[in-house]
Amino acid sequence: KGIKRIPRIRKPKDMPRRPLSAYNIFFKHERANMLLQVGDRTGKSKLSSGKLGFEMLAKSIGKKWKELPEKELKKYKAQAEQEMQRYKQEMENYRHNITKK
């Protein structure tokens, strides 16, 4: 008969999104830059170029992250800290509104 699946509990749509880490912010920024460069070379839009596989993209960005100078790293960590503060504030407001209902 098999194993019974437990239905996945969905988060409420109005719940704040979790903050991005410093690496995620860097990845998002670098991915956008790389896709623009590929799009510029091929003359196609960045989404339809299809020349850059995710695995290659992730490896390349991971290598850049490891070699990132401390000054740049601090910039991304500061952005991540701002994201965390935003998330904490939004969660506080969200919890406050939930208790009101």
Biopython code that builds the backbone (N, CA, C, O; Angstrom):
import numpy as np
from Bio.PDB.StructureBuilder import StructureBuilder

atoms = [
    (1, "LYS", "N", (0.820, -1.194, 0.000)),
    (1, "LYS", "CA", (0.000, 0.000, 0.000)),
    (1, "LYS", "C", (0.865, 1.260, 0.000)),
    (1, "LYS", "O", (0.527, 2.223, -0.689)),
    (2, "GLY", "N", (1.945, 1.286, 0.733)),
    (2, "GLY", "CA", (2.850, 2.427, 0.706)),
    (2, "GLY", "C", (2.764, 3.293, 1.952)),
    (2, "GLY", "O", (1.993, 3.034, 2.876)),
    (3, "ILE", "N", (3.563, 4.301, 1.938)),
    (3, "ILE", "CA", (3.648, 5.233, 3.060)),
    (3, "ILE", "C", (2.635, 6.355, 2.852)),
    (3, "ILE", "O", (2.496, 6.887, 1.750)),
    (4, "LYS", "N", (1.929, 6.707, 3.929)),
    (4, "LYS", "CA", (0.986, 7.820, 3.839)),
    (4, "LYS", "C", (1.749, 9.133, 3.858)),
    (4, "LYS", "O", (2.674, 9.324, 4.647)),
    (5, "ARG", "N", (1.351, 10.010, 2.997)),
    (5, "ARG", "CA", (1.980, 11.327, 2.949)),
    (5, "ARG", "C", (1.281, 12.272, 3.909)),
    (5, "ARG", "O", (0.055, 12.304, 4.014)),
    (6, "ILE", "N", (2.097, 13.032, 4.599)),
    (6, "ILE", "CA", (1.565, 14.052, 5.497)),
    (6, "ILE", "C", (1.434, 15.331, 4.680)),
    (6, "ILE", "O", (2.409, 15.775, 4.074)),
    (7, "PRO", "N", (0.255, 15.923, 4.653)),
    (7, "PRO", "CA", (0.096, 17.146, 3.856)),
    (7, "PRO", "C", (0.990, 18.266, 4.376)),
    (7, "PRO", "O", (1.147, 18.452, 5.582)),
    (8, "ARG", "N", (1.559, 18.993, 3.451)),
    (8, "ARG", "CA", (2.445, 20.097, 3.793)),
    (8, "ARG", "C", (1.624, 21.267, 4.315)),
    (8, "ARG", "O", (0.616, 21.653, 3.723)),
    (9, "ILE", "N", (2.071, 21.819, 5.428)),
    (9, "ILE", "CA", (1.385, 22.967, 6.019)),
    (9, "ILE", "C", (1.884, 24.224, 5.309)),
    (9, "ILE", "O", (3.080, 24.513, 5.290)),
    (10, "ARG", "N", (0.965, 24.943, 4.741)),
    (10, "ARG", "CA", (1.307, 26.163, 4.013)),
    (10, "ARG", "C", (1.334, 27.362, 4.956)),
    (10, "ARG", "O", (0.529, 27.469, 5.880)),
    (11, "LYS", "N", (2.289, 28.264, 4.693)),
    (11, "LYS", "CA", (2.354, 29.488, 5.480)),
    (11, "LYS", "C", (1.276, 30.447, 5.001)),
    (11, "LYS", "O", (0.919, 30.447, 3.823)),
    (12, "PRO", "N", (0.762, 31.259, 5.903)),
    (12, "PRO", "CA", (-0.209, 32.278, 5.480)),
    (12, "PRO", "C", (0.417, 33.235, 4.457)),
    (12, "PRO", "O", (1.601, 33.560, 4.545)),
    (13, "LYS", "N", (-0.380, 33.674, 3.500)),
    (13, "LYS", "CA", (0.140, 34.536, 2.440)),
    (13, "LYS", "C", (0.602, 35.897, 2.944)),
    (13, "LYS", "O", (1.478, 36.518, 2.343)),
    (14, "ASP", "N", (0.021, 36.361, 4.038)),
    (14, "ASP", "CA", (0.410, 37.675, 4.543)),
    (14, "ASP", "C", (1.594, 37.618, 5.510)),
    (14, "ASP", "O", (2.005, 38.646, 6.049)),
    (15, "MET", "N", (2.137, 36.435, 5.728)),
    (15, "MET", "CA", (3.291, 36.276, 6.624)),
    (15, "MET", "C", (4.545, 36.827, 5.932)),
    (15, "MET", "O", (4.751, 36.570, 4.746)),
    (16, "PRO", "N", (5.384, 37.579, 6.652)),
    (16, "PRO", "CA", (6.603, 38.145, 6.047)),
    (16, "PRO", "C", (7.559, 37.063, 5.553)),
    (16, "PRO", "O", (7.649, 35.980, 6.130)),
    (17, "ARG", "N", (8.261, 37.376, 4.487)),
    (17, "ARG", "CA", (9.258, 36.454, 3.941)),
    (17, "ARG", "C", (10.513, 36.486, 4.799)),
    (17, "ARG", "O", (10.862, 37.519, 5.372)),
    (18, "ARG", "N", (11.178, 35.356, 4.881)),
    (18, "ARG", "CA", (12.417, 35.283, 5.662)),
    (18, "ARG", "C", (13.487, 36.151, 5.020)),
    (18, "ARG", "O", (13.466, 36.370, 3.809)),
    (19, "PRO", "N", (14.432, 36.653, 5.832)),
    (19, "PRO", "CA", (15.474, 37.527, 5.281)),
    (19, "PRO", "C", (16.499, 36.731, 4.480)),
    (19, "PRO", "O", (16.718, 35.546, 4.730)),
    (20, "LEU", "N", (17.118, 37.396, 3.522)),
    (20, "LEU", "CA", (18.183, 36.780, 2.739)),
    (20, "LEU", "C", (19.493, 36.877, 3.511)),
    (20, "LEU", "O", (19.741, 37.856, 4.214)),
    (21, "SER", "N", (20.322, 35.857, 3.371)),
    (21, "SER", "CA", (21.648, 35.889, 3.993)),
    (21, "SER", "C", (22.582, 36.730, 3.118)),
    (21, "SER", "O", (22.229, 37.093, 1.996)),
    (22, "ALA", "N", (23.756, 37.032, 3.629)),
    (22, "ALA", "CA", (24.736, 37.810, 2.868)),
    (22, "ALA", "C", (25.079, 37.081, 1.566)),
    (22, "ALA", "O", (25.199, 37.712, 0.516)),
    (23, "TYR", "N", (25.236, 35.755, 1.632)),
    (23, "TYR", "CA", (25.550, 34.978, 0.430)),
    (23, "TYR", "C", (24.405, 35.042, -0.572)),
    (23, "TYR", "O", (24.642, 35.185, -1.772)),
    (24, "ASN", "N", (23.173, 34.938, -0.099)),
    (24, "ASN", "CA", (22.021, 34.988, -1.001)),
    (24, "ASN", "C", (21.915, 36.347, -1.700)),
    (24, "ASN", "O", (21.579, 36.411, -2.883)),
    (25, "ILE", "N", (22.195, 37.408, -0.987)),
    (25, "ILE", "CA", (22.171, 38.749, -1.579)),
    (25, "ILE", "C", (23.253, 38.849, -2.646)),
    (25, "ILE", "O", (23.011, 39.355, -3.742)),
    (26, "PHE", "N", (24.459, 38.360, -2.318)),
    (26, "PHE", "CA", (25.566, 38.356, -3.276)),
    (26, "PHE", "C", (25.213, 37.515, -4.501)),
    (26, "PHE", "O", (25.456, 37.930, -5.634)),
    (27, "PHE", "N", (24.639, 36.333, -4.270)),
    (27, "PHE", "CA", (24.282, 35.423, -5.359)),
    (27, "PHE", "C", (23.280, 36.094, -6.294)),
    (27, "PHE", "O", (23.432, 36.046, -7.515)),
    (28, "LYS", "N", (22.269, 36.709, -5.723)),
    (28, "LYS", "CA", (21.228, 37.380, -6.508)),
    (28, "LYS", "C", (21.841, 38.490, -7.375)),
    (28, "LYS", "O", (21.511, 38.625, -8.554)),
    (29, "HIS", "N", (22.730, 39.273, -6.775)),
    (29, "HIS", "CA", (23.384, 40.373, -7.484)),
    (29, "HIS", "C", (24.273, 39.844, -8.609)),
    (29, "HIS", "O", (24.195, 40.323, -9.740)),
    (30, "GLU", "N", (25.108, 38.868, -8.303)),
    (30, "GLU", "CA", (26.026, 38.319, -9.292)),
    (30, "GLU", "C", (25.290, 37.600, -10.418)),
    (30, "GLU", "O", (25.684, 37.697, -11.580)),
    (31, "ARG", "N", (24.234, 36.888, -10.082)),
    (31, "ARG", "CA", (23.450, 36.165, -11.093)),
    (31, "ARG", "C", (22.862, 37.158, -12.094)),
    (31, "ARG", "O", (22.908, 36.933, -13.304)),
    (32, "ALA", "N", (22.313, 38.254, -11.581)),
    (32, "ALA", "CA", (21.750, 39.276, -12.468)),
    (32, "ALA", "C", (22.820, 39.839, -13.392)),
    (32, "ALA", "O", (22.573, 40.022, -14.584)),
    (33, "ASN", "N", (24.013, 40.119, -12.853)),
    (33, "ASN", "CA", (25.116, 40.650, -13.667)),
    (33, "ASN", "C", (25.546, 39.654, -14.734)),
    (33, "ASN", "O", (25.750, 40.028, -15.889)),
    (34, "MET", "N", (25.684, 38.386, -14.353)),
    (34, "MET", "CA", (26.132, 37.366, -15.303)),
    (34, "MET", "C", (25.106, 37.156, -16.413)),
    (34, "MET", "O", (25.474, 37.010, -17.578)),
    (35, "LEU", "N", (23.836, 37.140, -16.061)),
    (35, "LEU", "CA", (22.801, 36.944, -17.075)),
    (35, "LEU", "C", (22.730, 38.131, -18.037)),
    (35, "LEU", "O", (22.467, 37.957, -19.227)),
    (36, "LEU", "N", (22.965, 39.329, -17.519)),
    (36, "LEU", "CA", (23.001, 40.506, -18.399)),
    (36, "LEU", "C", (24.171, 40.418, -19.369)),
    (36, "LEU", "O", (24.027, 40.747, -20.547)),
    (37, "GLN", "N", (25.329, 39.975, -18.883)),
    (37, "GLN", "CA", (26.509, 39.837, -19.741)),
    (37, "GLN", "C", (26.275, 38.802, -20.820)),
    (37, "GLN", "O", (26.639, 39.025, -21.975)),
    (38, "VAL", "N", (25.679, 37.678, -20.473)),
    (38, "VAL", "CA", (25.394, 36.633, -21.450)),
    (38, "VAL", "C", (24.381, 37.139, -22.466)),
    (38, "VAL", "O", (24.518, 36.882, -23.663)),
    (39, "GLY", "N", (23.371, 37.854, -21.998)),
    (39, "GLY", "CA", (22.359, 38.409, -22.894)),
    (39, "GLY", "C", (22.954, 39.423, -23.854)),
    (39, "GLY", "O", (22.565, 39.478, -25.021)),
    (40, "ASP", "N", (23.898, 40.228, -23.371)),
    (40, "ASP", "CA", (24.540, 41.233, -24.214)),
    (40, "ASP", "C", (25.366, 40.576, -25.315)),
    (40, "ASP", "O", (25.381, 41.053, -26.450)),
    (41, "ARG", "N", (26.054, 39.484, -24.986)),
    (41, "ARG", "CA", (26.901, 38.808, -25.967)),
    (41, "ARG", "C", (26.094, 38.102, -27.044)),
    (41, "ARG", "O", (26.475, 38.096, -28.214)),
    (42, "THR", "N", (24.984, 37.509, -26.644)),
    (42, "THR", "CA", (24.205, 36.733, -27.608)),
    (42, "THR", "C", (23.200, 37.580, -28.361)),
    (42, "THR", "O", (22.662, 37.140, -29.377)),
    (43, "GLY", "N", (22.939, 38.772, -27.889)),
    (43, "GLY", "CA", (21.964, 39.631, -28.530)),
    (43, "GLY", "C", (20.534, 39.263, -28.172)),
    (43, "GLY", "O", (19.590, 39.852, -28.699)),
    (44, "LYS", "N", (20.371, 38.306, -27.292)),
    (44, "LYS", "CA", (19.040, 37.877, -26.850)),
    (44, "LYS", "C", (18.779, 38.423, -25.461)),
    (44, "LYS", "O", (19.679, 38.956, -24.812)),
    (45, "SER", "N", (17.548, 38.288, -25.013)),
    (45, "SER", "CA", (17.235, 38.711, -23.653)),
    (45, "SER", "C", (17.898, 37.762, -22.672)),
    (45, "SER", "O", (18.247, 36.636, -23.026)),
    (46, "LYS", "N", (18.069, 38.213, -21.449)),
    (46, "LYS", "CA", (18.760, 37.406, -20.445)),
    (46, "LYS", "C", (18.026, 36.119, -20.121)),
    (46, "LYS", "O", (18.663, 35.126, -19.769)),
    (47, "LEU", "N", (16.705, 36.107, -20.228)),
    (47, "LEU", "CA", (15.949, 34.914, -19.876)),
    (47, "LEU", "C", (15.928, 33.877, -20.980)),
    (47, "LEU", "O", (15.855, 32.681, -20.700)),
    (48, "SER", "N", (15.991, 34.311, -22.234)),
    (48, "SER", "CA", (15.881, 33.361, -23.329)),
    (48, "SER", "C", (17.232, 32.888, -23.851)),
    (48, "SER", "O", (17.285, 32.054, -24.755)),
    (49, "SER", "N", (18.321, 33.406, -23.297)),
    (49, "SER", "CA", (19.633, 33.047, -23.835)),
    (49, "SER", "C", (19.939, 31.575, -23.638)),
    (49, "SER", "O", (20.444, 30.922, -24.552)),
    (50, "GLY", "N", (19.641, 31.037, -22.452)),
    (50, "GLY", "CA", (19.856, 29.620, -22.198)),
    (50, "GLY", "C", (21.296, 29.170, -22.279)),
    (50, "GLY", "O", (21.550, 27.967, -22.326)),
    (51, "LYS", "N", (22.243, 30.078, -22.297)),
    (51, "LYS", "CA", (23.655, 29.732, -22.445)),
    (51, "LYS", "C", (24.347, 29.447, -21.123)),
    (51, "LYS", "O", (25.464, 28.930, -21.110)),
    (52, "LEU", "N", (23.707, 29.774, -20.021)),
    (52, "LEU", "CA", (24.341, 29.652, -18.716)),
    (52, "LEU", "C", (23.551, 28.686, -17.854)),
    (52, "LEU", "O", (22.450, 29.007, -17.409)),
    (53, "GLY", "N", (24.112, 27.486, -17.610)),
    (53, "GLY", "CA", (23.437, 26.511, -16.770)),
    (53, "GLY", "C", (23.544, 26.884, -15.305)),
    (53, "GLY", "O", (24.492, 27.553, -14.895)),
    (54, "PHE", "N", (22.567, 26.448, -14.511)),
    (54, "PHE", "CA", (22.557, 26.816, -13.094)),
    (54, "PHE", "C", (23.775, 26.267, -12.367)),
    (54, "PHE", "O", (24.353, 26.951, -11.523)),
    (55, "GLU", "N", (24.170, 25.040, -12.685)),
    (55, "GLU", "CA", (25.317, 24.424, -11.994)),
    (55, "GLU", "C", (26.578, 25.248, -12.218)),
    (55, "GLU", "O", (27.312, 25.539, -11.274)),
    (56, "MET", "N", (26.827, 25.620, -13.463)),
    (56, "MET", "CA", (28.014, 26.419, -13.768)),
    (56, "MET", "C", (27.921, 27.795, -13.100)),
    (56, "MET", "O", (28.902, 28.308, -12.562)),
    (57, "LEU", "N", (26.751, 28.365, -13.146)),
    (57, "LEU", "CA", (26.504, 29.658, -12.528)),
    (57, "LEU", "C", (26.788, 29.594, -11.023)),
    (57, "LEU", "O", (27.487, 30.452, -10.484)),
    (58, "ALA", "N", (26.248, 28.586, -10.354)),
    (58, "ALA", "CA", (26.411, 28.443, -8.901)),
    (58, "ALA", "C", (27.876, 28.222, -8.531)),
    (58, "ALA", "O", (28.362, 28.792, -7.554)),
    (59, "LYS", "N", (28.574, 27.407, -9.298)),
    (59, "LYS", "CA", (29.995, 27.161, -9.011)),
    (59, "LYS", "C", (30.819, 28.434, -9.171)),
    (59, "LYS", "O", (31.693, 28.735, -8.358)),
    (60, "SER", "N", (30.525, 29.167, -10.227)),
    (60, "SER", "CA", (31.257, 30.397, -10.495)),
    (60, "SER", "C", (31.015, 31.433, -9.396)),
    (60, "SER", "O", (31.952, 32.070, -8.916)),
    (61, "ILE", "N", (29.768, 31.591, -9.010)),
    (61, "ILE", "CA", (29.429, 32.574, -7.972)),
    (61, "ILE", "C", (29.992, 32.132, -6.618)),
    (61, "ILE", "O", (30.467, 32.965, -5.847)),
    (62, "GLY", "N", (29.944, 30.840, -6.325)),
    (62, "GLY", "CA", (30.516, 30.322, -5.078)),
    (62, "GLY", "C", (32.004, 30.605, -4.979)),
    (62, "GLY", "O", (32.515, 30.967, -3.920)),
    (63, "LYS", "N", (32.694, 30.432, -6.108)),
    (63, "LYS", "CA", (34.138, 30.708, -6.135)),
    (63, "LYS", "C", (34.404, 32.196, -5.901)),
    (63, "LYS", "O", (35.319, 32.559, -5.162)),
    (64, "LYS", "N", (33.596, 33.056, -6.536)),
    (64, "LYS", "CA", (33.749, 34.501, -6.332)),
    (64, "LYS", "C", (33.492, 34.874, -4.878)),
    (64, "LYS", "O", (34.172, 35.741, -4.329)),
    (65, "TRP", "N", (32.506, 34.220, -4.248)),
    (65, "TRP", "CA", (32.170, 34.503, -2.850)),
    (65, "TRP", "C", (33.357, 34.177, -1.947)),
    (65, "TRP", "O", (33.669, 34.938, -1.031)),
    (66, "LYS", "N", (34.010, 33.064, -2.200)),
    (66, "LYS", "CA", (35.158, 32.663, -1.376)),
    (66, "LYS", "C", (36.329, 33.621, -1.541)),
    (66, "LYS", "O", (37.115, 33.814, -0.613)),
    (67, "GLU", "N", (36.444, 34.221, -2.725)),
    (67, "GLU", "CA", (37.564, 35.121, -3.005)),
    (67, "GLU", "C", (37.217, 36.593, -2.770)),
    (67, "GLU", "O", (38.030, 37.471, -3.057)),
    (68, "LEU", "N", (36.030, 36.865, -2.256)),
    (68, "LEU", "CA", (35.559, 38.235, -2.063)),
    (68, "LEU", "C", (36.409, 38.965, -1.013)),
    (68, "LEU", "O", (36.640, 38.430, 0.072)),
    (69, "PRO", "N", (36.871, 40.177, -1.325)),
    (69, "PRO", "CA", (37.641, 40.950, -0.339)),
    (69, "PRO", "C", (36.777, 41.284, 0.886)),
    (69, "PRO", "O", (35.552, 41.365, 0.796)),
    (70, "GLU", "N", (37.431, 41.472, 2.007)),
    (70, "GLU", "CA", (36.733, 41.736, 3.270)),
    (70, "GLU", "C", (35.826, 42.958, 3.188)),
    (70, "GLU", "O", (34.743, 42.965, 3.771)),
    (71, "LYS", "N", (36.258, 43.984, 2.471)),
    (71, "LYS", "CA", (35.463, 45.206, 2.341)),
    (71, "LYS", "C", (34.124, 44.918, 1.655)),
    (71, "LYS", "O", (33.080, 45.399, 2.095)),
    (72, "GLU", "N", (34.160, 44.137, 0.582)),
    (72, "GLU", "CA", (32.940, 43.764, -0.133)),
    (72, "GLU", "C", (32.068, 42.853, 0.728)),
    (72, "GLU", "O", (30.844, 42.985, 0.744)),
    (73, "LEU", "N", (32.703, 41.937, 1.437)),
    (73, "LEU", "CA", (31.988, 41.008, 2.299)),
    (73, "LEU", "C", (31.208, 41.770, 3.373)),
    (73, "LEU", "O", (30.061, 41.436, 3.671)),
    (74, "LYS", "N", (31.830, 42.778, 3.942)),
    (74, "LYS", "CA", (31.160, 43.591, 4.962)),
    (74, "LYS", "C", (29.932, 44.285, 4.397)),
    (74, "LYS", "O", (28.918, 44.428, 5.081)),
    (75, "LYS", "N", (30.030, 44.717, 3.134)),
    (75, "LYS", "CA", (28.903, 45.384, 2.491)),
    (75, "LYS", "C", (27.697, 44.437, 2.418)),
    (75, "LYS", "O", (26.572, 44.830, 2.726)),
    (76, "TYR", "N", (27.942, 43.198, 2.011)),
    (76, "TYR", "CA", (26.850, 42.223, 1.904)),
    (76, "TYR", "C", (26.329, 41.802, 3.272)),
    (76, "TYR", "O", (25.133, 41.563, 3.440)),
    (77, "LYS", "N", (27.226, 41.712, 4.247)),
    (77, "LYS", "CA", (26.788, 41.373, 5.604)),
    (77, "LYS", "C", (25.930, 42.490, 6.189)),
    (77, "LYS", "O", (24.974, 42.221, 6.916)),
    (78, "ALA", "N", (26.260, 43.731, 5.881)),
    (78, "ALA", "CA", (25.462, 44.860, 6.358)),
    (78, "ALA", "C", (24.063, 44.834, 5.730)),
    (78, "ALA", "O", (23.069, 45.117, 6.399)),
    (79, "GLN", "N", (23.998, 44.494, 4.441)),
    (79, "GLN", "CA", (22.702, 44.379, 3.779)),
    (79, "GLN", "C", (21.875, 43.258, 4.397)),
    (79, "GLN", "O", (20.662, 43.383, 4.562)),
    (80, "ALA", "N", (22.556, 42.150, 4.738)),
    (80, "ALA", "CA", (21.866, 41.018, 5.360)),
    (80, "ALA", "C", (21.344, 41.408, 6.740)),
    (80, "ALA", "O", (20.257, 40.988, 7.136)),
    (81, "GLU", "N", (22.108, 42.199, 7.463)),
    (81, "GLU", "CA", (21.678, 42.666, 8.783)),
    (81, "GLU", "C", (20.447, 43.568, 8.656)),
    (81, "GLU", "O", (19.529, 43.488, 9.472)),
    (82, "GLN", "N", (20.433, 44.418, 7.637)),
    (82, "GLN", "CA", (19.259, 45.263, 7.390)),
    (82, "GLN", "C", (18.041, 44.398, 7.073)),
    (82, "GLN", "O", (16.935, 44.666, 7.544)),
    (83, "GLU", "N", (18.258, 43.361, 6.271)),
    (83, "GLU", "CA", (17.173, 42.421, 5.946)),
    (83, "GLU", "C", (16.629, 41.770, 7.219)),
    (83, "GLU", "O", (15.418, 41.634, 7.388)),
    (84, "MET", "N", (17.534, 41.371, 8.107)),
    (84, "MET", "CA", (17.129, 40.717, 9.353)),
    (84, "MET", "C", (16.315, 41.677, 10.223)),
    (84, "MET", "O", (15.306, 41.281, 10.807)),
    (85, "GLN", "N", (16.744, 42.923, 10.309)),
    (85, "GLN", "CA", (16.014, 43.917, 11.095)),
    (85, "GLN", "C", (14.624, 44.151, 10.511)),
    (85, "GLN", "O", (13.640, 44.250, 11.244)),
    (86, "ARG", "N", (14.555, 44.238, 9.177)),
    (86, "ARG", "CA", (13.269, 44.402, 8.510)),
    (86, "ARG", "C", (12.354, 43.223, 8.826)),
    (86, "ARG", "O", (11.176, 43.406, 9.132)),
    (87, "TYR", "N", (12.904, 42.018, 8.749)),
    (87, "TYR", "CA", (12.129, 40.814, 9.003)),
    (87, "TYR", "C", (11.618, 40.777, 10.447)),
    (87, "TYR", "O", (10.454, 40.459, 10.694)),
    (88, "LYS", "N", (12.488, 41.100, 11.384)),
    (88, "LYS", "CA", (12.082, 41.102, 12.797)),
    (88, "LYS", "C", (10.941, 42.091, 13.040)),
    (88, "LYS", "O", (9.984, 41.793, 13.754)),
    (89, "GLN", "N", (11.063, 43.274, 12.430)),
    (89, "GLN", "CA", (10.022, 44.292, 12.592)),
    (89, "GLN", "C", (8.712, 43.824, 11.959)),
    (89, "GLN", "O", (7.646, 43.973, 12.557)),
    (90, "GLU", "N", (8.785, 43.269, 10.770)),
    (90, "GLU", "CA", (7.582, 42.793, 10.093)),
    (90, "GLU", "C", (6.940, 41.626, 10.847)),
    (90, "GLU", "O", (5.715, 41.527, 10.911)),
    (91, "MET", "N", (7.761, 40.751, 11.414)),
    (91, "MET", "CA", (7.225, 39.631, 12.187)),
    (91, "MET", "C", (6.561, 40.115, 13.466)),
    (91, "MET", "O", (5.531, 39.587, 13.883)),
    (92, "GLU", "N", (7.158, 41.120, 14.081)),
    (92, "GLU", "CA", (6.568, 41.693, 15.294)),
    (92, "GLU", "C", (5.185, 42.277, 14.971)),
    (92, "GLU", "O", (4.219, 42.056, 15.700)),
    (93, "ASN", "N", (5.114, 43.020, 13.873)),
    (93, "ASN", "CA", (3.834, 43.587, 13.437)),
    (93, "ASN", "C", (2.842, 42.478, 13.082)),
    (93, "ASN", "O", (1.660, 42.567, 13.415)),
    (94, "TYR", "N", (3.321, 41.442, 12.410)),
    (94, "TYR", "CA", (2.477, 40.323, 11.998)),
    (94, "TYR", "C", (1.894, 39.614, 13.227)),
    (94, "TYR", "O", (0.696, 39.340, 13.290)),
    (95, "ARG", "N", (2.756, 39.326, 14.189)),
    (95, "ARG", "CA", (2.295, 38.659, 15.421)),
    (95, "ARG", "C", (1.307, 39.525, 16.180)),
    (95, "ARG", "O", (0.323, 39.025, 16.725)),
    (96, "HIS", "N", (1.571, 40.826, 16.215)),
    (96, "HIS", "CA", (0.669, 41.758, 16.893)),
    (96, "HIS", "C", (-0.694, 41.762, 16.223)),
    (96, "HIS", "O", (-1.720, 41.770, 16.903)),
    (97, "ASN", "N", (-0.715, 41.757, 14.896)),
    (97, "ASN", "CA", (-1.993, 41.741, 14.157)),
    (97, "ASN", "C", (-2.718, 40.427, 14.314)),
    (97, "ASN", "O", (-3.949, 40.400, 14.330)),
    (98, "ILE", "N", (-1.980, 39.326, 14.430)),
    (98, "ILE", "CA", (-2.604, 38.001, 14.612)),
    (98, "ILE", "C", (-3.314, 37.942, 15.956)),
    (98, "ILE", "O", (-4.421, 37.413, 16.055)),
    (99, "THR", "N", (-2.675, 38.489, 16.998)),
    (99, "THR", "CA", (-3.279, 38.436, 18.328)),
    (99, "THR", "C", (-4.509, 39.337, 18.413)),
    (99, "THR", "O", (-5.387, 39.098, 19.242)),
    (100, "LYS", "N", (-4.588, 40.368, 17.572)),
    (100, "LYS", "CA", (-5.749, 41.248, 17.560)),
    (100, "LYS", "C", (-6.991, 40.543, 17.025)),
    (100, "LYS", "O", (-8.112, 40.833, 17.443)),
    (101, "LYS", "N", (-6.775, 39.602, 16.085)),
    (101, "LYS", "CA", (-7.911, 38.944, 15.410)),
    (101, "LYS", "C", (-8.666, 38.020, 16.299)),
    (101, "LYS", "O", (-9.639, 37.403, 15.866)),
]
sb = StructureBuilder()
sb.init_structure("model")
sb.init_model(0)
sb.init_chain("A")
sb.init_seg("    ")
for serial, (resi, resn, name, xyz) in enumerate(atoms, 1):
    if name == "N":
        sb.init_residue(resn, " ", resi, " ")
    sb.init_atom(name, np.array(xyz, "f"), 0.0, 1.0, " ", f" {name:<3s}", serial, name[0])
structure = sb.get_structure()
